Structure formats: structure tokens, C-alpha cells
């Protein structure tokens, strides 16, 4: 108890209040204070371990605003961690994100607070499936979405994110490209490029639950600005005002500054960014990712205390997976730099 109280005192009260201000629209001060002791303990452990905490946009607000050093989408987080001087990286996200962080920071300890935090989309394809696609389409390059395991990335020519998928697909300069595993992202890219995109039938269990009828209802009855993730079905994409990645959604909101908005994605994201848009009323069609919700403050503290569970990627897999990620980074780098 004494140690817990000391950790709590060590956590700056002003900083605690500042972080609560970001979620004041969602969480009363009394609820925020419930997290105070855990947040203080985590902050002390971060200093002791020289650790950084990464929080995906879909994380719980108390993690996103309470203990995260870097927030954003999965690849952005891995890159920021690699650029830091931390010895330990805690990924508050799902397993493929922790693997990507390990690929970019192979000499560092990468922790995932709950090994059961998986991803239905990543689980929708295996390395054997990629090899079968190659046999069926000889010579056609294979691009895999970042939402895949390191083992799948190892079988592919390049990786991509939802924001740079079209750029990566077109970077090969060939008439057709295989894009796995998300069927709806592949359809979105195909609608915007001259390249023939060969898809795989993988889906995200959160995004595929949305419907075009829901989107039209929000637009018509609530007069809301609708932003949809490209992992959503095509009828959702076609009914939305904007389709793009989580970072793209934030940029679109900054430009549009709508009175009402609906983010057709995992609903924690609206909670996490609401404080940055005080003039916008966010309507929440709440589909939560059960895998993201497995990450808790208690789990983050335990992982830092025990330096476990640690993510390892065998080098025979990591080498090819790292090449696929690097191919994406090269394709996305501005020419002349």
C-alpha cells in the first residue's frame, strides 16, 4: 500500500488534471480519478524501465489519454517507437501491431499486455494462402495490409496501410497486383486506380457490421458528416462523405469542422479525439473491437512489472517481413529525399 501511495504521489497532479481535460466530455472527474493510482504506478514503471507506451486510436480513453507516449495508427506507432531512445516498448493494441513494432525495433523489448489481443482480419489469411495465390497468379506482386501477421508479411513483396495502399499498389508499375487480406480495402483501391487489384476475402469483424442504410440514416436524419474506414463494406464507403484511414479521418475533420460527425469505425476513436474537436458533436454507432478491449491499465502495469509477455519474431520470418515493410516505406518516401 505504501509503495502504491508513493507511486501515486510521484504522478504529477497537474498532469493528471491536464489529461482528464482531454476526456472531460466522456468521463467525469470522479471516474477519471479511479484510474489515478494505476496511471501513477505505470508512469513510475516507465521511468524505471526506460519504456514508452504506444496506444492505437482504438484504445480505451484512460490508456490513450492516461499513459500513452505516442498515439496513432499501427505503423505510425511502430515508427515513433523506433525513433525513440526507449529500451522497452509497450504496445497497447493487438498482436500484429506488436510484431510490427518488433520488426522495426528488433533489439528492444516489445511487450503486448495480453497475448489474446488478436485480430479477425489478420487471422483471415495464412502464409499458405499467400503461396497459393502466387501459384494461381504467377509473377503478380503481392501486397499485404499491415493488419497481417509477420509470417504473412514474410511471404509478400510489400506491406501497406489504408492510407498508402493505392500508392504501394501503383509503385510496382505493373497491370495487376494481389492485395490481401481485406476485401473491402482492395475494392476501395481498385475504384481509384488503373491497376487490376486481385483481392482476398478477409474482413474485419468490427467494420463489416456497418451498413450503407445506417450511413444514409445518419446523413439524412442527423445531418451528420460521415467518415468511413476503407475496411467497411462498399455500400458504406459509397454512402459516406469521406473514406480513409484513421489519420485521414482526423485530417478531414480538421478541414471540414462539421457540427455533427459520425466515424464509421471502432467507436473508441471518437471518444479519443472528441477533445480535439470541441465544436463537433460526435454521434457514436458503437461497435467495439473485443481484441482492443483486452488491453487494460492493470495489464499495462503488469507487463512493465514483469517485462512480459514479450513479443519475439524468428529471424527467418522477420527478415522477409522487414523487407516488405521497407518496400512500403521506400514507395511512400517523397521523391528526391
Buried (B, 14 or more C-beta within 10 A) or exposed (E): EEEEEEBBEEBEEEEBEEBBEBBEEBBEEEEBEEBBBBBBBBBBBBEEBEBBBBBBBBBBBBBBBBBBBBBBBBBBBBBBBBEBEBBBBBBBBBBBBBBBBBBBBBEBBBBBBBEEBBBBBBBBBBBEBBEEBBEEBEEBBBBBBBBBBBBBBBBBBBBBBBBBBBBBBBBBEEEBBBBBBBBBBBBBBBBEBEBEBBBBEBBBBBBBBBBBEBBBBBBEEBEBBBBBBBBBBBBBBEBBBBBBBBBBBBEBBEEBEBEBBBBBBBBBBBBBBBBEBEEBBBBEBEBEBEBBBBBBBEBBBBBBEEBEBBBEBEEEBBEBBBBBBBBBBEBBEEEEE
